[in-house]
Amino acid sequence: MDCVVSQSAFGDRVAAIVGAMLAGKGLAQVGPGDSLREAGLSSLDQVNLMLSVEETFELMLPPEAMTPDNFQSIETIAALVGRLA
């Protein structure tokens, strides 16, 4: 149960990061499972997203975690944070 609560809390915070990034670029908001690449985020945006996640959650992403699969949606990012936190 705690894992589900934590996952939801991570998801809410990741959604806020992604939402701010999308809004700053004038892009439409996305749902938890929607592709961030299809929403309009570039590879540079994804790098900035990785840095924001590290800063927000006070963690260091290991190089092997910095993959497109881990940063394809709010859900995948929240799952990654849950594994690393």
SULUR-V721665 format. One record per residue. SS is DSSP state (H for helix, E for strand, - for the rest). Layout:
ss->SS
ss->SS
This chain:
ss->-
ss->H
ss->H
ss->H
ss->H
ss->H
ss->H
ss->H
ss->H
ss->H
ss->H
ss->H
ss->H
ss->H
ss->H
ss->H
ss->H
ss->H
ss->H
ss->H
ss->H
ss->H
ss->H
ss->H
ss->-
ss->-
ss->-
ss->-
ss->-
ss->-
ss->-
ss->-
ss->-
ss->-
ss->-
ss->H
ss->H
ss->H
ss->H
ss->-
ss->-
ss->-
ss->H
ss->H
ss->H
ss->H
ss->H
ss->H
ss->H
ss->H
ss->H
ss->H
ss->H
ss->H
ss->H
ss->H
ss->H
ss->-
ss->-
ss->-
ss->-
ss->-
ss->H
ss->H
ss->H
ss->-
ss->-
ss->-
ss->H
ss->H
ss->H
ss->-
ss->-
ss->H
ss->H
ss->H
ss->H
ss->H
ss->H
ss->H
ss->H
ss->H
ss->H
ss->H
ss->-
